[in-house]
Amino acid sequence: MEVMDVWVDVLSSVEGGRQRVTVHLYGGQSLKGVVVELDRARKSVVLDEFAQGAAATRHESPVHTILLTAVQAVTVHKAE
């Protein structure tokens, strides 16, 4: 199993929900948000920074598209 497959498994378990994650990138940057979309074909994930509930599907706050090849680690936070 490739490392990218691990990220797909982890992120797909919280996709579309309200559970927040922190995606740690190579180079030291980290982005926190709710996984609103996991694109397996493009090997990318879309995080919405401030999503709460239904906002997670509307992209009302800053949205980040991250290539899974740039991901070094993923932290899944406890559900609130």
C-alpha positions as CSV (number, residue, x, y, z in Angstrom):
1,M,0.0,0.0,0.0
2,E,1.3,3.4,-1.0
3,V,1.5,6.3,1.5
4,M,-1.1,8.2,-0.6
5,D,-3.5,5.3,-0.2
6,V,-3.3,5.7,3.5
7,W,-4.2,9.3,3.3
8,V,-7.2,8.4,1.0
9,D,-8.4,5.9,3.6
10,V,-8.0,8.3,6.5
11,L,-9.5,11.3,4.8
12,S,-12.4,9.4,3.2
13,S,-13.5,8.4,6.7
14,V,-14.2,12.0,7.6
15,E,-15.2,13.3,4.1
16,G,-18.4,15.4,4.1
17,G,-18.7,15.3,7.9
18,R,-18.0,17.9,10.6
19,Q,-14.9,16.4,12.1
20,R,-11.9,18.6,11.7
21,V,-8.5,17.4,10.5
22,T,-5.0,19.0,10.3
23,V,-3.1,18.1,7.1
24,H,0.7,18.5,7.6
25,L,2.6,19.2,4.5
26,Y,6.2,18.5,3.5
27,G,8.1,21.8,4.3
28,G,6.4,22.4,7.6
29,Q,3.1,24.0,6.7
30,S,-0.1,22.7,8.2
31,L,-3.7,23.4,7.2
32,K,-6.7,22.7,9.4
33,G,-10.3,22.3,8.3
34,V,-13.2,20.0,7.4
35,V,-12.8,17.6,4.4
36,V,-15.4,18.7,1.9
37,E,-14.1,16.7,-1.0
38,L,-11.6,13.9,-1.7
39,D,-10.8,13.6,-5.4
40,R,-9.3,10.2,-5.9
41,A,-8.8,10.8,-9.7
42,R,-6.8,14.0,-9.2
43,K,-5.3,12.7,-5.9
44,S,-6.3,15.8,-4.0
45,V,-8.3,16.9,-1.0
46,V,-10.3,20.0,-0.4
47,L,-10.4,21.5,3.1
48,D,-12.7,24.2,4.3
49,E,-11.1,26.2,7.1
50,F,-14.0,27.4,9.1
51,A,-16.8,25.1,8.1
52,Q,-19.5,24.3,10.6
53,G,-22.3,22.0,9.8
54,A,-24.0,22.7,6.4
55,A,-21.3,25.3,5.5
56,A,-19.0,22.3,4.8
57,T,-20.8,21.7,1.6
58,R,-21.2,25.4,0.5
59,H,-17.6,26.5,0.7
60,E,-18.5,29.7,2.6
61,S,-15.0,30.1,4.2
62,P,-11.4,29.8,2.9
63,V,-11.0,26.6,0.9
64,H,-7.7,24.8,0.2
65,T,-7.0,22.2,-2.4
66,I,-4.1,20.0,-1.5
67,L,-2.4,17.4,-3.6
68,L,-2.0,14.2,-1.6
69,T,1.6,13.8,-2.8
70,A,2.4,16.9,-0.6
71,V,0.9,15.4,2.6
72,Q,3.4,14.2,5.2
73,A,0.9,13.5,8.0
74,V,-2.8,13.8,8.9
75,T,-4.3,14.5,12.4
76,V,-8.0,13.7,12.8
77,H,-9.3,15.7,15.8
78,K,-11.9,14.4,18.3
79,A,-15.4,15.1,17.3
80,E,-16.9,18.1,19.1
